[in-house]
Each structure stands twice: as structure tokens, then as C-alpha cells.
């Protein structure tokens, strides 16, 4: 699929997320202290939108049931039950454009 433009760096301020849709797949892009990362937007527990959750450091916390995922790797950090990790994607910046590589 290649590189997809997620938006401008100004669209994703430090400590914020942005949800994009690519061919029906929803991806969350986060700005963690000036470093951009991207993961699947759907929680593997409930299917809820992670971009509607809370970003704490490099973790995204699902707003429905509190599952915590590492935004850089997609790995499950904390949840009472074992659930699947989410996919992570490479992010690059060119000029002021944020690209997600699919």
C-alpha cells in the first residue's frame, strides 16, 4: 500500500491523537513528545476507538474498559485478561507532512 498522508504535524499537537481511515481500516496517530507513532485504532477487547481514549506518556488507554497499549509497539501493557496486541506502523515526517507506512 505504501505511504499514506495522515496530516500535517500541526494537526497532531504533542500529547494528542488523530484517527485516520485507510481503505476502511482505522489507524490512530499519536504525538508523544514530538515523536509520532501509529497503531490500529480498535481495542482488541471491545472494538472501541482508542483515539477516543486517554494518552498517557507512550500508552493509550481504552476509554471503555481501561486496556493499555504501547503506542510505539502496539503491545498490550496492562489489562486483567489476556487480549491481542494491536498492530503498529512506521511513521515518517517529510517537510511538515506525517506519513504512515502500511
N, CA and C atoms as a LAMMPS dump frame, in Angstrom:
ITEM: TIMESTEP
0
ITEM: NUMBER OF ATOMS
306
ITEM: BOX BOUNDS ff ff ff
-5.0000000000000000e+02 5.0000000000000000e+02
-5.0000000000000000e+02 5.0000000000000000e+02
-5.0000000000000000e+02 5.0000000000000000e+02
ITEM: ATOMS id mol type element x y z
1 1 1 N 0.827 -1.196 0
2 1 2 C 0 0 0
3 1 3 C 0.87 1.258 0
4 2 1 N 2.016 1.245 0.685
5 2 2 C 2.918 2.378 0.67
6 2 3 C 2.636 3.399 1.753
7 3 1 N 3.066 4.624 1.489
8 3 2 C 2.915 5.717 2.448
9 3 3 C 1.581 6.426 2.259
10 4 1 N 0.94 6.703 3.384
11 4 2 C -0.329 7.419 3.39
12 4 3 C -0.133 8.707 4.179
13 5 1 N -0.595 9.832 3.656
14 5 2 C -0.506 11.098 4.387
15 5 3 C -1.567 11.095 5.48
16 6 1 N -1.112 11.203 6.727
17 6 2 C -2.045 11.248 7.862
18 6 3 C -2.494 12.676 8.122
19 7 1 N -1.647 13.623 7.807
20 7 2 C -1.953 15.029 8.034
21 7 3 C -0.679 15.824 8.2
22 8 1 N -0.823 17.025 8.656
23 8 2 C 0.308 17.914 8.924
24 8 3 C 0.737 17.739 10.378
25 9 1 N 1.976 18.066 10.676
26 9 2 C 2.445 17.977 12.057
27 9 3 C 1.608 18.876 12.962
28 10 1 N 1.109 19.981 12.43
29 10 2 C 0.281 20.893 13.231
30 10 3 C -1.103 20.307 13.536
31 11 1 N -1.511 19.268 12.796
32 11 2 C -2.795 18.606 13.044
33 11 3 C -2.749 17.703 14.279
34 12 1 N -1.516 17.358 14.714
35 12 2 C -1.35 16.419 15.824
36 12 3 C -0.382 17.037 16.84
37 13 1 N -0.883 17.913 17.711
38 13 2 C -0.01 18.534 18.716
39 13 3 C 0.525 17.505 19.721
40 14 1 N 1.562 17.856 20.428
41 14 2 C 2.141 16.989 21.459
42 14 3 C 1.057 16.562 22.448
43 15 1 N 1.017 15.258 22.722
44 15 2 C 0.054 14.716 23.674
45 15 3 C -1.328 14.459 23.1
46 16 1 N -1.47 14.572 21.783
47 16 2 C -2.773 14.379 21.137
48 16 3 C -2.706 13.242 20.125
49 17 1 N -3.887 12.79 19.708
50 17 2 C -4.008 11.731 18.708
51 17 3 C -4.88 12.192 17.552
52 18 1 N -4.778 11.47 16.457
53 18 2 C -5.601 11.729 15.28
54 18 3 C -5.992 10.383 14.692
55 19 1 N -7.274 10.216 14.394
56 19 2 C -7.743 8.979 13.762
57 19 3 C -7.844 9.208 12.266
58 20 1 N -7.269 8.277 11.509
59 20 2 C -7.394 8.326 10.049
60 20 3 C -7.984 7.003 9.582
61 21 1 N -8.572 7.017 8.41
62 21 2 C -9.14 5.812 7.823
63 21 3 C -8.45 5.554 6.496
64 22 1 N -7.928 4.348 6.34
65 22 2 C -7.229 3.96 5.118
66 22 3 C -7.873 2.683 4.591
67 23 1 N -8.548 2.79 3.464
68 23 2 C -9.228 1.636 2.866
69 23 3 C -10.077 0.879 3.887
70 24 1 N -10.837 1.605 4.695
71 24 2 C -11.723 1.01 5.675
72 24 3 C -11.058 0.604 6.979
73 25 1 N -9.75 0.751 7.082
74 25 2 C -9.011 0.413 8.301
75 25 3 C -8.744 1.702 9.075
76 26 1 N -9.067 1.697 10.373
77 26 2 C -8.862 2.899 11.179
78 26 3 C -7.549 2.807 11.934
79 27 1 N -6.764 3.875 11.824
80 27 2 C -5.431 3.97 12.415
81 27 3 C -5.399 5.191 13.325
82 28 1 N -4.743 5.055 14.469
83 28 2 C -4.554 6.181 15.383
84 28 3 C -3.091 6.63 15.284
85 29 1 N -2.904 7.928 15.031
86 29 2 C -1.57 8.514 15.014
87 29 3 C -1.446 9.368 16.268
88 30 1 N -0.339 9.201 16.998
89 30 2 C -0.138 9.934 18.249
90 30 3 C 1.164 10.722 18.187
91 31 1 N 1.18 11.86 18.866
92 31 2 C 2.393 12.666 19.008
93 31 3 C 2.82 12.567 20.466
94 32 1 N 3.902 11.845 20.699
95 32 2 C 4.418 11.65 22.051
96 32 3 C 5.726 12.434 22.165
97 33 1 N 5.633 13.593 22.802
98 33 2 C 6.806 14.461 22.989
99 33 3 C 7.543 14.73 21.685
100 34 1 N 6.794 14.955 20.612
101 34 2 C 7.387 15.276 19.318
102 34 3 C 7.729 14.071 18.467
103 35 1 N 7.533 12.867 18.992
104 35 2 C 7.764 11.647 18.223
105 35 3 C 6.406 11.08 17.821
106 36 1 N 6.228 10.859 16.53
107 36 2 C 4.946 10.369 16.018
108 36 3 C 4.974 8.849 15.907
109 37 1 N 3.852 8.219 16.247
110 37 2 C 3.714 6.777 16.112
111 37 3 C 2.288 6.477 15.669
112 38 1 N 2.082 5.269 15.158
113 38 2 C 0.761 4.891 14.653
114 38 3 C 0.467 3.438 15
115 39 1 N -0.769 3.194 15.416
116 39 2 C -1.243 1.845 15.759
117 39 3 C -2.688 1.702 15.287
118 40 1 N -3.178 0.459 15.287
119 40 2 C -4.595 0.247 14.997
120 40 3 C -5.429 1.052 15.987
121 41 1 N -6.558 1.575 15.542
122 41 2 C -7.408 2.391 16.404
123 41 3 C -8.405 1.563 17.209
124 42 1 N -8.577 0.293 16.893
125 42 2 C -9.593 -0.528 17.565
126 42 3 C -8.993 -1.359 18.683
127 43 1 N -9.572 -1.245 19.87
128 43 2 C -9.17 -2.053 21.017
129 43 3 C -9.51 -3.514 20.729
130 44 1 N -8.587 -4.416 21.013
131 44 2 C -8.835 -5.838 20.739
132 44 3 C -9.743 -6.485 21.777
133 45 1 N -10.081 -5.764 22.824
134 45 2 C -11.028 -6.285 23.823
135 45 3 C -12.461 -5.985 23.411
136 46 1 N -12.722 -4.706 23.114
137 46 2 C -14.106 -4.296 22.897
138 46 3 C -14.379 -3.723 21.512
139 47 1 N -13.322 -3.448 20.753
140 47 2 C -13.509 -2.841 19.435
141 47 3 C -13.708 -1.344 19.488
142 48 1 N -13.585 -0.759 20.672
143 48 2 C -13.792 0.687 20.797
144 48 3 C -12.628 1.454 20.172
145 49 1 N -12.868 2.708 19.867
146 49 2 C -11.869 3.567 19.245
147 49 3 C -10.847 4.02 20.285
148 50 1 N -9.594 3.628 20.101
149 50 2 C -8.549 4.009 21.043
150 50 3 C -8.242 5.505 20.997
151 51 1 N -8.453 6.122 19.846
152 51 2 C -8.191 7.568 19.745
153 51 3 C -9.155 8.368 20.618
154 52 1 N -10.238 7.744 21.068
155 52 2 C -11.169 8.406 21.979
156 52 3 C -10.787 8.152 23.438
157 53 1 N -9.718 7.378 23.647
158 53 2 C -9.229 7.082 24.992
159 53 3 C -8.284 8.17 25.476
160 54 1 N -7.446 7.808 26.437
161 54 2 C -6.55 8.771 27.069
162 54 3 C -5.101 8.411 26.768
163 55 1 N -4.341 9.387 26.28
164 55 2 C -2.922 9.203 26.015
165 55 3 C -2.154 9.589 27.27
166 56 1 N -1.391 8.637 27.804
167 56 2 C -0.558 8.881 28.987
168 56 3 C 0.852 8.436 28.665
169 57 1 N 1.744 9.397 28.491
170 57 2 C 3.109 9.053 28.097
171 57 3 C 3.077 8.368 26.75
172 58 1 N 3.659 7.17 26.674
173 58 2 C 3.649 6.431 25.408
174 58 3 C 2.574 5.344 25.372
175 59 1 N 1.581 5.443 26.277
176 59 2 C 0.487 4.473 26.326
177 59 3 C -0.835 5.13 25.94
178 60 1 N -1.676 4.343 25.263
179 60 2 C -3.05 4.762 25.012
180 60 3 C -3.937 3.86 25.868
181 61 1 N -4.85 4.489 26.596
182 61 2 C -5.74 3.756 27.494
183 61 3 C -7.151 3.79 26.911
184 62 1 N -7.692 2.615 26.652
185 62 2 C -9.031 2.5 26.084
186 62 3 C -10.048 3.137 27.026
187 63 1 N -10.906 3.968 26.473
188 63 2 C -11.905 4.67 27.263
189 63 3 C -13.048 3.796 27.759
190 64 1 N -13.206 2.597 27.2
191 64 2 C -14.316 1.744 27.604
192 64 3 C -13.983 0.891 28.832
193 65 1 N -12.88 0.131 28.766
194 65 2 C -12.586 -0.811 29.85
195 65 3 C -11.155 -0.709 30.376
196 66 1 N -10.409 0.286 29.931
197 66 2 C -9.095 0.56 30.504
198 66 3 C -7.924 -0.26 29.997
199 67 1 N -8.071 -0.981 28.903
200 67 2 C -6.921 -1.706 28.35
201 67 3 C -5.85 -0.682 27.95
202 68 1 N -4.582 -1 28.255
203 68 2 C -3.48 -0.089 27.954
204 68 3 C -2.556 -0.722 26.923
205 69 1 N -2.254 0.043 25.878
206 69 2 C -1.367 -0.419 24.81
207 69 3 C -0.216 0.555 24.64
208 70 1 N 0.951 0.036 24.296
209 70 2 C 2.109 0.862 23.983
210 70 3 C 1.906 1.431 22.576
211 71 1 N 1.926 2.744 22.446
212 71 2 C 1.674 3.393 21.148
213 71 3 C 2.802 3.163 20.146
214 72 1 N 3.99 2.867 20.637
215 72 2 C 5.126 2.684 19.736
216 72 3 C 5.207 1.267 19.18
217 73 1 N 4.774 0.283 19.982
218 73 2 C 4.915 -1.117 19.565
219 73 3 C 3.587 -1.827 19.337
220 74 1 N 2.503 -1.296 19.899
221 74 2 C 1.204 -1.952 19.816
222 74 3 C 1.015 -3.05 20.855
223 75 1 N 2.017 -3.286 21.69
224 75 2 C 1.953 -4.348 22.698
225 75 3 C 0.98 -3.987 23.819
226 76 1 N 0.258 -4.984 24.3
227 76 2 C -0.611 -4.814 25.459
228 76 3 C 0.275 -4.56 26.671
229 77 1 N -0.012 -3.494 27.409
230 77 2 C 0.754 -3.146 28.599
231 77 3 C 0.05 -3.629 29.853
232 78 1 N -1.277 -3.404 29.904
233 78 2 C -1.999 -3.747 31.127
234 78 3 C -3.48 -3.983 30.822
235 79 1 N -3.982 -5.1 31.335
236 79 2 C -5.4 -5.422 31.274
237 79 3 C -5.603 -6.686 32.095
238 80 1 N -6.716 -6.842 32.787
239 80 2 C -6.903 -8.02 33.642
240 80 3 C -6.941 -9.346 32.878
241 81 1 N -7.309 -9.318 31.61
242 81 2 C -7.382 -10.542 30.808
243 81 3 C -6.36 -10.452 29.678
244 82 1 N -5.964 -11.591 29.141
245 82 2 C -5.051 -11.623 28.011
246 82 3 C -5.834 -11.322 26.739
247 83 1 N -5.456 -10.242 26.051
248 83 2 C -6.056 -9.895 24.759
249 83 3 C -4.928 -9.666 23.768
250 84 1 N -5.267 -9.657 22.507
251 84 2 C -4.258 -9.495 21.448
252 84 3 C -3.656 -8.092 21.445
253 85 1 N -2.395 -8.032 21.038
254 85 2 C -1.745 -6.752 20.788
255 85 3 C -2.421 -6.109 19.58
256 86 1 N -2.142 -4.834 19.362
257 86 2 C -2.61 -4.156 18.16
258 86 3 C -1.411 -3.962 17.234
259 87 1 N -1.662 -3.772 15.963
260 87 2 C -0.572 -3.573 15.005
261 87 3 C -0.027 -2.163 15.113
262 88 1 N 1.281 -2.039 14.912
263 88 2 C 1.907 -0.721 14.862
264 88 3 C 2.429 -0.491 13.449
265 89 1 N 2.605 0.767 13.1
266 89 2 C 3.016 1.141 11.753
267 89 3 C 4.148 2.153 11.82
268 90 1 N 5.015 2.099 10.837
269 90 2 C 6.122 3.044 10.763
270 90 3 C 5.577 4.413 10.36
271 91 1 N 6.101 5.455 11.007
272 91 2 C 5.696 6.83 10.713
273 91 3 C 6.932 7.608 10.298
274 92 1 N 6.781 8.445 9.278
275 92 2 C 7.873 9.316 8.857
276 92 3 C 7.344 10.73 8.652
277 93 1 N 8.239 11.687 8.783
278 93 2 C 7.898 13.094 8.6
279 93 3 C 8.694 13.61 7.415
280 94 1 N 8.016 14.221 6.481
281 94 2 C 8.666 14.862 5.332
282 94 3 C 8.09 16.261 5.223
283 95 1 N 8.978 17.25 5.328
284 95 2 C 8.56 18.647 5.459
285 95 3 C 7.679 18.712 6.7
286 96 1 N 6.429 19.105 6.568
287 96 2 C 5.545 19.106 7.734
288 96 3 C 4.412 18.096 7.573
289 97 1 N 4.63 17.114 6.699
290 97 2 C 3.641 16.059 6.482
291 97 3 C 3.967 14.817 7.295
292 98 1 N 2.946 14.226 7.919
293 98 2 C 3.083 12.987 8.681
294 98 3 C 2.601 11.851 7.79
295 99 1 N 3.492 10.877 7.525
296 99 2 C 3.155 9.727 6.7
297 99 3 C 3.109 8.465 7.541
298 100 1 N 2.136 7.613 7.269
299 100 2 C 2.048 6.293 7.883
300 100 3 C 2.324 5.284 6.782
301 101 1 N 3.245 4.357 7.054
302 101 2 C 3.578 3.332 6.068
303 101 3 C 2.793 2.065 6.376
304 102 1 N 2.008 1.646 5.399
305 102 2 C 1.13 0.487 5.568
306 102 3 C 1.766 -0.731 4.901
